[in-house]
């Protein structure tokens, strides 16, 4: 090994250490941030991840998780196996994957820079490879420190994007190693295919990989664009794998890919504005401009001026990138990278969320690499104009890039502060999207979870008022949010003993979303409290017709029978609830009381109360159970001596 290679190896090690250090510093204030939003349904309340034996179910339709993201669910199960619901471990895994991605970005950038017009003998400042590696390091540092990445890293459920990006980048690097050398390496090529398969089991954006692999080969490995046959042959297995994965994912879980809130044409037009918005966000990623739930307007026609300008600009940029791909390979490749990787989410497949920041995680690399190269070329141009001496110009270039990295890092650290709690996150979102329903609903839920009922009530009322003022809402996310807000508001009215107000609010929730099972059940409870028993039973049975496994409805039916004096039927309903959901404390308590008062079966009653005490999480209910148990055990103690 010659001296240059030894120094290069040492630089690479130092570069990796700098990437890891920068990432740990930037995300050091996120390790105690709470679970948010989809984290709760996919991790906190997900019974499947609590047993590693369920791993095969993660790759099948199971009603809880997405089969196409089975590998991510597996990682959550492993997380749970080692640390339960300790949120710190989930954050550390996310941060670690992000840093591994940063290292892969560094090595990919080294390869791209070495194989374009910026190479060892055209650097301008030196005749060795150090400047290439330095530029690659800055590209990786920008990737790791960009504030745009915070949603993907700090929002635990977005591990799907982190893992997909890791396997995506790994697939590219293995492909390069397999075909760029003097001899084709079939083992590395197979590893690249396997890595892409893993990426496809993480997130849908991996479907873009075959196109990127083809462009990567033609632009940076093939001798010329005239012979594309080999590039097509090498990328064909990746294309077949992606097509098969797409077919089986859609067949197993169609709602994940399709959305009926708006048509394909409307979505495509809107995405032209969204893509422009993404570029603006990448240009100026200030914390004040980052929003977890963007209120983005839907475009109805191409002839709306903003839509027309965006569409024409995008077509022009893409056309220029394709036409000049052979002349200015790296800039054109970066542009195509951005648009191609965004294509699965920002083209003709309509999704419920029009614009979300975490979709920029890997596509944004194209912009960051282009930014790095653009700054270098600007200083190279100054050198060509016989400006300052090369050493000073090189120092100035490094200073500018370092300044951007520091600026990004400070902004990312600041942005991460809002992820500390649900209340901080959704207050920030409500401030930035004041007329969107979902942020108000989520803020209300955050207040409710902390016991701030009055504050929660105000957010639910605001959500309801917004719905009344916006009668043409089409987004199912928004409609579900306002239905749940009305449901939660009705529960508050029940606690305040305003039962008729609660009935009106539950009815409104069902008018918005008739399939809201909880609203049917809660409306039934409100009817029981007002002695409208026939209406109550009807609502409980409607809940069961929508979701037969909804055991709380059996408890409601039991309560109706109790009120009617049908004790045997009530016992049967409560028993069904307990058998269907052994951890239903309320059902066990009600069953125990009936068994004791009606059947005089003290032993069975005590058994159910003890089980209720074991599974109960509510302090007031626990105190009530203990009191009933103490009474029953005293009575049992009196009965035994007399026997």
C-alpha positions in Angstrom: 0.0 0.0 0.0 1.5 3.4 -1.0 1.4 6.5 1.2 -1.5 8.1 -0.7 -3.7 5.1 -0.1 -2.7 5.0 3.6 -3.5 8.7 4.0 -6.8 8.2 2.1 -7.8 5.4 4.4 -7.0 7.5 7.5 -9.1 10.3 6.1 -12.0 8.0 5.5 -11.9 6.8 9.1 -11.7 10.4 10.3 -14.6 11.4 8.0 -16.8 8.6 9.4 -15.9 9.7 13.0 -16.9 13.3 12.2 -20.2 12.2 10.7 -21.0 10.1 13.8 -19.9 12.9 16.2 -22.0 15.5 14.3 -25.1 13.3 14.3 -24.9 12.5 18.0 -24.5 16.2 19.0 -27.4 17.3 16.8 -29.8 14.6 18.0 -28.6 14.5 21.6 -31.7 16.4 22.8 -34.1 13.9 21.3 -33.4 10.6 23.2 -36.1 11.3 25.8 -38.7 12.6 23.4 -42.1 10.9 23.8 -43.9 8.6 21.4 -46.0 10.5 18.9 -48.9 10.0 16.6 -48.5 6.7 14.7 -45.9 5.6 17.2 -48.8 4.8 19.6 -50.7 2.5 17.3 -47.7 0.8 15.8 -45.5 0.5 18.9 -47.1 1.4 22.2 -50.5 -0.3 21.6 -49.4 -2.9 19.1 -49.8 -6.3 20.7 -48.0 -8.1 17.8 -44.6 -6.6 18.6 -44.6 -8.0 22.1 -43.7 -11.5 21.0 -41.0 -12.3 18.5 -42.9 -15.4 17.4 -45.3 -13.1 15.6 -42.6 -12.0 13.1 -44.1 -14.1 10.2 -47.4 -12.2 10.7 -45.6 -8.9 10.1 -45.2 -9.8 6.4 -48.9 -10.8 6.0 -52.1 -8.8 6.3 -52.9 -8.7 10.0 -55.1 -5.7 10.4 -52.6 -3.7 12.4 -49.3 -3.3 10.4 -48.4 -3.0 6.8 -47.1 -6.2 5.2 -44.9 -4.2 2.9 -43.1 -2.7 5.9 -42.6 -6.0 7.7 -38.9 -5.5 8.3 -39.5 -2.3 10.1 -42.2 -3.9 12.3 -39.6 -6.6 13.1 -37.2 -4.0 14.2 -39.8 -2.6 16.6 -40.4 -6.1 18.0 -36.7 -6.6 18.6 -36.6 -3.1 20.2 -39.5 -4.2 22.5 -37.8 -7.5 23.3 -34.7 -5.8 24.7 -36.2 -2.7 26.2 -40.0 -2.8 26.4 -41.4 0.6 25.9 -38.3 2.6 27.1 -38.5 5.3 24.4 -34.7 6.0 24.6 -33.8 2.7 22.9 -36.1 3.4 20.0 -34.5 6.8 19.5 -31.0 5.4 19.7 -31.8 2.9 17.0 -33.2 5.6 14.7 -30.2 7.9 15.3 -27.8 5.0 14.6 -29.5 4.1 11.3 -29.4 7.8 10.3 -25.6 7.9 11.0 -25.0 4.7 9.1 -26.9 6.4 6.2 -24.6 9.4 6.5 -21.5 7.1 6.2 -23.0 5.4 3.1 -23.7 8.8 1.6 -20.1 9.8 2.1 -18.8 6.7 0.2 -21.4 7.2 -2.5 -20.4 10.8 -2.9 -16.7 9.9 -3.1 -17.5 7.5 -6.0 -19.7 10.0 -7.8 -17.2 12.9 -7.5 -14.3 10.7 -8.7 -16.2 9.6 -11.8 -17.3 13.0 -13.0 -15.7 16.2 -14.3 -14.6 16.8 -10.7 -11.8 14.3 -10.5 -8.3 14.2 -9.2 -6.6 16.1 -12.0 -9.3 18.8 -12.4 -9.8 19.8 -8.8 -8.0 23.1 -9.2 -6.6 23.3 -5.6 -4.6 20.1 -5.4 -3.4 17.2 -7.5 -4.6 14.5 -5.0 -7.9 12.9 -4.0 -8.2 14.8 -0.7 -10.4 17.6 -2.1 -12.8 15.0 -3.5 -13.0 13.2 -0.1 -13.4 16.6 1.6 -16.3 17.5 -0.7 -17.9 14.1 -0.1 -17.5 14.6 3.7 -19.3 17.9 3.5 -22.1 16.3 1.4 -22.5 13.7 4.1 -22.4 16.2 6.9 -25.1 18.3 5.2 -27.2 15.1 4.9 -26.8 14.3 8.6 -27.3 17.8 9.9 -30.1 19.1 7.6 -33.2 20.2 9.6 -35.4 18.6 7.0 -34.2 15.2 8.3 -35.4 15.7 11.8 -38.9 14.3 11.2 -37.5 11.1 9.8 -35.1 10.6 12.7 -37.0 11.9 15.7 -40.4 10.6 14.8 -39.9 6.9 15.7 -42.4 5.4 13.3 -40.5 7.0 10.4 -37.9 4.4 10.9 -39.4 2.9 7.8 -37.8 5.7 5.7 -34.5 5.4 7.6 -34.3 1.7 7.1 -35.4 1.9 3.4 -32.8 4.5 2.8 -30.1 2.4 4.5 -30.8 -0.7 2.3 -31.3 1.5 -0.7 -27.9 3.1 -0.4 -26.3 -0.2 0.6 -27.8 -1.7 -2.6 -26.2 1.0 -4.7 -22.8 0.7 -3.1 -22.8 -3.1 -3.5 -23.9 -2.7 -7.1 -21.0 -0.3 -7.7 -18.5 -2.6 -6.1 -19.9 -5.5 -8.1 -19.8 -4.0 -11.6 -17.3 -1.1 -11.5 -14.2 -3.2 -11.1 -12.2 -5.0 -13.8 -14.2 -8.2 -13.0 -17.9 -8.7 -12.3 -18.5 -9.9 -8.7 -21.6 -12.0 -8.7 -21.7 -12.3 -4.8 -21.8 -8.5 -4.4 -24.4 -8.2 -7.2 -26.6 -10.8 -5.4 -26.0 -8.8 -2.2 -27.2 -5.7 -3.9 -30.4 -7.4 -5.0 -31.0 -8.8 -1.5 -30.4 -5.3 -0.1 -33.0 -3.9 -2.4 -35.5 -6.6 -1.3 -34.9 -5.5 2.3 -35.6 -1.9 1.2 -38.8 -2.9 -0.5 -40.0 -4.4 2.9 -39.4 -1.1 4.5 -41.0 1.6 2.4 -42.5 2.1 -1.1 -40.0 4.7 -2.2 -37.6 1.8 -2.9 -39.6 1.1 -6.1 -37.5 3.8 -7.7 -34.2 1.9 -7.2 -34.1 0.1 -10.6 -34.2 3.4 -12.5 -31.5 5.0 -10.2 -29.3 1.9 -10.7 -29.6 2.1 -14.5 -28.7 5.8 -14.5 -25.9 5.2 -12.0 -24.4 2.6 -14.3 -24.8 4.6 -17.5 -23.6 7.9 -16.1 -20.6 6.8 -13.9 -19.6 3.3 -14.9 -20.4 2.6 -18.6 -17.9 3.9 -21.1 -20.6 5.8 -23.1 -24.4 6.2 -23.5 -24.3 4.6 -27.0 -24.4 1.0 -25.6 -27.2 0.8 -23.1 -27.8 -2.9 -23.4 -25.5 -3.9 -20.6 -27.0 -1.3 -18.3 -30.5 -2.6 -19.0 -29.4 -6.2 -18.4 -27.8 -5.3 -15.1 -30.8 -3.4 -13.9 -33.4 -5.8 -15.1 -33.4 -8.2 -12.0 -33.9 -5.1 -9.8 -36.9 -4.0 -12.0 -38.5 -7.5 -11.8 -38.0 -7.7 -8.1 -39.6 -4.2 -7.6 -42.5 -5.1 -9.9 -43.2 -8.3 -8.0 -43.0 -6.6 -4.7 -45.3 -3.9 -5.8 -47.8 -6.4 -7.1 -48.0 -8.5 -4.0 -48.0 -5.4 -1.7 -51.0 -3.9 -3.5 -52.8 -7.3 -3.6 -52.3 -7.7 0.2 -53.0 -4.2 1.3 -54.6 -2.0 -1.4 -55.7 0.9 1.0 -52.0 1.6 1.7 -51.3 2.5 -1.9 -54.7 4.0 -3.0 -56.7 6.9 -1.7 -60.2 7.9 -2.9 -60.3 11.4 -1.4 -59.2 12.9 -4.7 -58.5 11.7 -8.2 -55.1 10.9 -9.8 -55.2 14.1 -12.0 -55.9 16.3 -9.0 -53.1 14.7 -7.0 -50.6 15.0 -9.9 -51.4 18.7 -10.4 -51.1 19.3 -6.6 -47.8 17.5 -6.5 -46.3 19.9 -9.0 -46.8 22.6 -6.3 -45.7 20.2 -3.6 -42.4 19.6 -5.4 -41.8 23.3 -5.7 -42.5 23.6 -2.0 -40.0 20.8 -1.2 -37.3 22.7 -3.1 -38.1 25.9 -1.2 -37.9 24.0 2.1 -34.5 22.5 1.1 -33.2 25.9 0.2 -34.2 27.5 3.5 -34.9 24.7 6.1 -35.6 27.0 9.1 -37.4 25.5 12.1 -40.2 28.1 11.6 -40.9 26.6 8.2 -40.9 22.9 9.2 -44.3 21.5 9.9 -45.3 18.0 10.8 -48.8 18.4 9.3 -48.8 20.8 6.4 -52.1 22.4 5.3 -51.5 22.2 1.6 -54.2 23.3 -0.9 -55.5 20.9 -3.5 -55.1 21.9 -7.2 -58.2 21.4 -9.4 -56.9 22.6 -12.8 -53.6 23.1 -14.6 -54.6 26.6 -15.5 -54.3 27.9 -11.9 -51.3 30.2 -12.1 -49.1 28.7 -9.3 -49.8 25.2 -10.7 -49.0 26.2 -14.2 -45.7 27.8 -13.2 -44.7 24.8 -11.1 -45.6 22.3 -13.8 -43.8 24.1 -16.5 -40.7 24.6 -14.3 -40.6 21.0 -13.4 -40.9 19.8 -17.0 -38.2 22.3 -18.1 -35.8 21.1 -15.3 -36.4 17.5 -16.1 -36.0 18.0 -19.8 -32.7 19.9 -19.3 -31.5 17.1 -16.9 -32.2 14.4 -19.5 -30.7 16.4 -22.4 -27.5 17.3 -20.6 -27.1 14.0 -18.7 -24.1 13.1 -20.8 -22.4 16.5 -20.6 -22.9 17.5 -17.0 -23.4 14.1 -15.5 -23.4 14.8 -11.7 -25.7 17.9 -11.7 -28.2 16.2 -14.0 -28.0 12.9 -12.0 -28.7 14.8 -8.8 -31.8 16.5 -10.3 -33.1 13.1 -11.6 -32.3 11.5 -8.2 -34.6 14.0 -6.5 -37.5 13.6 -8.8 -37.3 9.8 -9.4 -37.1 8.8 -5.7 -40.0 11.1 -5.0 -42.0 9.6 -7.8 -43.8 6.8 -5.8 -45.3 9.4 -3.4 -45.4 12.5 -5.7 -46.9 11.4 -9.0 -50.1 9.6 -10.0 -50.7 7.4 -6.9 -53.0 9.6 -4.7 -52.1 9.5 -1.0 -54.0 11.1 1.8 -51.2 13.4 2.9 -50.4 15.8 0.1 -47.1 17.0 1.6 -45.0 15.6 4.4 -41.4 16.5 5.2 -40.2 12.9 5.9 -40.6 12.1 2.2 -37.6 14.3 1.5 -35.2 12.2 3.6 -33.4 10.3 0.7 -34.5 12.5 -2.3 -33.1 15.5 -0.6 -29.6 14.0 -0.9 -29.7 15.0 -4.6 -30.2 18.7 -3.6 -27.5 18.6 -0.9 -24.9 17.0 -3.2 -25.8 19.6 -5.9 -25.3 22.3 -3.3 -21.9 21.0 -2.3 -20.7 20.7 -5.9 -22.2 24.1 -6.8 -20.3 25.9 -4.0 -17.1 24.1 -5.1 -17.7 25.1 -8.8 -18.3 28.7 -7.8 -14.9 28.9 -6.0 -13.3 27.0 -8.9 -14.7 29.7 -11.2 -13.1 32.4 -9.1 -9.8 30.6 -9.3 -10.1 30.4 -13.1 -10.6 34.2 -13.1 -7.2 34.6 -11.5 -8.6 35.7 -8.2 -7.0 34.9 -4.8 -4.3 32.3 -4.5 -5.5 28.7 -4.5 -4.8 28.0 -0.8 -6.8 30.9 0.4 -9.6 30.1 -1.9 -9.7 26.5 -0.7 -9.8 27.7 2.9 -12.7 30.1 2.0 -14.6 27.2 0.4 -14.1 25.0 3.4 -15.2 27.9 5.7 -18.4 28.4 3.6 -19.3 24.7 3.7 -18.5 24.5 7.4 -20.8 27.5 8.0 -23.7 25.8 6.2 -23.2 22.6 8.2 -23.1 24.5 11.5 -26.2 26.5 10.5 -28.0 23.3 9.6 -26.9 21.7 12.8 -28.2 24.5 15.0 -31.5 24.6 13.1 -31.9 20.8 13.5 -31.1 20.9 17.2 -33.7 23.7 17.7 -36.3 21.9 15.6 -35.9 18.8 17.7 -37.0 20.6 20.8 -40.7 20.6 19.6 -40.6 16.7 19.5 -40.0 16.5 23.3 -43.7 16.1 24.1 -47.0 15.7 22.3 -48.2 19.0 23.5 -45.2 20.9 22.2 -45.3 19.2 18.9 -49.0 19.8 18.2 -49.0 23.3 19.6 -46.3 24.1 17.0 -48.4 22.4 14.3 -51.6 24.2 15.2 -49.6 27.5 15.0 -48.5 26.7 11.5 -51.7 25.0 10.3 -54.4 26.8 12.2 -57.2 25.9 9.8 -56.4 22.2 9.6 -58.5 19.8 11.7 -56.0 17.0 12.6 -53.5 19.2 14.5 -56.4 20.5 16.7 -57.6 17.0 17.3 -54.1 15.7 18.2 -53.4 18.6 20.5 -56.7 17.9 22.2 -55.7 14.3 22.7 -52.3 15.4 24.0 -54.0 17.7 26.6 -56.4 14.9 27.5 -53.6 12.4 28.1 -52.0 14.9 30.6 -55.3 15.4 32.4 -55.8 18.9 31.0 -59.5 18.4 30.2 -60.5 22.0 29.8 -57.7 22.6 27.3 -58.6 19.4 25.5 -62.2 20.5 25.3 -61.3 23.8 23.7 -59.3 22.0 21.0 -62.1 19.6 20.2 -64.6 22.5 20.0 -62.2 24.3 17.7 -62.0 21.2 15.5 -65.8 20.9 15.4 -66.2 24.6 14.6 -63.6 24.3 11.7 -65.6 21.4 10.3 -68.8 23.4 10.4 -67.1 26.3 8.5 -65.5 24.0 5.9 -68.4 21.8 4.6 -66.6 20.5 1.6 -63.8 18.5 3.3 -62.8 15.5 1.3 -59.6 14.2 3.0 -60.5 11.1 5.1 -57.7 12.0 7.6 -59.5 15.2 8.3 -62.9 13.7 8.5 -61.7 10.9 10.8 -60.0 13.5 13.0 -63.2 15.6 13.5 -65.3 12.5 14.1 -62.9 11.4 16.8 -62.8 14.9 18.2 -66.7 14.9 18.5 -66.4 11.4 20.1 -63.9 12.7 22.7 -66.0 15.8 23.3 -69.0 13.7 23.9 -67.1 11.7 26.5 -66.2 15.0 28.3 -69.9 16.0 28.3 -70.7 12.6 29.8 -68.2 13.3 32.6 -69.9 16.6 33.1 -73.3 14.8 33.3 -74.5 16.8 30.2 -76.0 13.6 28.7 -78.2 15.1 26.1 -75.4 17.3 24.9 -73.2 14.2 24.7 -75.9 12.4 22.6 -76.0 15.2 20.2 -72.2 15.3 19.8 -71.9 11.5 19.5 -74.6 11.6 16.8 -72.6 14.2 14.9 -69.5 12.1 15.1 -71.4 9.2 13.5 -72.8 11.5 10.8 -69.3 12.4 9.8 -68.0 8.8 10.1 -70.7 6.1 10.4 -68.1 3.4 11.0 -66.7 5.0 14.1 -67.2 2.0 16.4 -66.3 3.9 19.6 -68.8 6.6 18.9 -71.6 4.0 18.5 -70.5 2.5 21.8 -70.3 5.8 23.6 -73.7 6.9 22.2 -75.1 3.6 23.6 -73.6 4.4 27.0 -75.2 7.9 26.9 -78.5 6.4 26.1 -78.2 4.0 29.0 -77.5 7.0 31.3 -80.8 8.6 30.1 -82.7 5.3 30.3 -83.2 5.2 26.5 -82.5 1.4 26.7 -83.9 0.4 23.3 -81.7 3.1 21.5 -78.8 2.0 23.6 -79.0 -1.7 22.7 -79.3 -0.7 19.0 -76.1 1.3 19.1 -74.2 -1.5 20.9 -75.3 -4.0 18.3 -74.4 -1.6 15.4 -70.9 -1.3 16.9 -70.7 -5.1 16.9 -72.0 -5.3 13.3 -69.1 -3.0 12.3 -66.5 -4.7 14.4 -67.5 -8.1 15.9 -64.5 -8.3 18.2 -65.3 -5.0 19.9 -65.9 -6.4 23.4 -66.8 -3.1 25.1 -70.2 -3.3 23.2 -70.9 -6.6 25.0 -70.4 -4.7 28.3 -72.9 -2.1 27.1 -75.5 -4.8 26.2 -74.9 -6.3 29.7 -75.6 -3.0 31.3 -78.9 -2.7 29.3 -80.0 -6.2 30.4 -79.1 -5.3 34.0 -81.3 -2.2 33.8 -84.1 -4.3 32.4 -83.7 -6.8 35.3 -82.6 -9.6 32.9 -79.7 -10.8 35.1 -79.0 -14.1 33.3 -78.8 -12.4 30.0 -76.5 -9.7 31.5 -74.2 -12.4 33.0 -74.0 -14.0 29.5 -73.1 -10.7 27.8 -70.4 -9.9 30.4 -69.0 -13.5 30.2 -68.8 -13.1 26.4 -66.8 -9.8 26.9 -64.4 -11.5 29.4 -63.9 -14.5 27.2 -63.2 -12.3 24.1 -60.9 -9.9 26.0 -59.6 -11.4 29.3 -57.9 -8.0 30.2 -61.1 -6.1 30.1 -61.3 -5.0 33.8 -64.7 -3.3 33.5 -66.3 -6.4 32.2 -64.8 -8.5 35.0 -65.9 -6.1 37.7 -69.5 -6.0 36.3 -69.6 -9.8 36.0 -68.2 -10.3 39.5 -70.9 -8.0 41.0 -73.7 -9.9 39.2 -72.2 -13.3 40.2 -72.2 -12.3 43.8 -75.6 -10.5 44.0 -77.6 -12.8 41.7 -75.9 -16.2 41.8 -74.3 -15.9 45.2 -71.1 -17.3 43.7 -68.5 -15.5 45.9 -65.5 -17.6 44.8 -66.0 -16.9 41.1 -66.7 -13.3 41.9 -63.5 -13.0 43.9 -61.6 -14.7 41.0 -62.8 -12.1 38.5 -62.1 -9.2 40.9 -58.5 -10.4 41.4 -58.0 -10.7 37.7 -59.5 -7.2 37.3 -57.0 -5.9 39.9 -54.2 -7.5 38.0 -55.0 -5.9 34.6 -56.4 -2.6 35.9 -54.4 0.6 35.2 -56.8 3.2 36.6 -56.2 4.2 40.2 -59.8 5.0 41.1 -61.0 1.7 39.6 -58.3 -0.1 41.4 -59.4 1.4 44.7 -63.0 0.3 44.0 -61.9 -3.2 43.2 -59.8 -3.5 46.4 -62.8 -2.2 48.4 -65.2 -4.8 46.9 -62.7 -7.5 47.3 -62.1 -6.7 51.0 -65.9 -6.8 51.6 -66.3 -10.2 49.8 -63.3 -11.7 51.6 -64.7 -10.7 55.0 -68.1 -12.3 54.1 -66.4 -15.4 53.0 -64.4 -15.6 56.2 -67.7 -15.4 58.2 -69.4 -18.1 56.1 -66.5 -20.7 56.4 -66.6 -21.1 60.3 -70.4 -21.6 60.3 -70.0 -24.2 57.7 
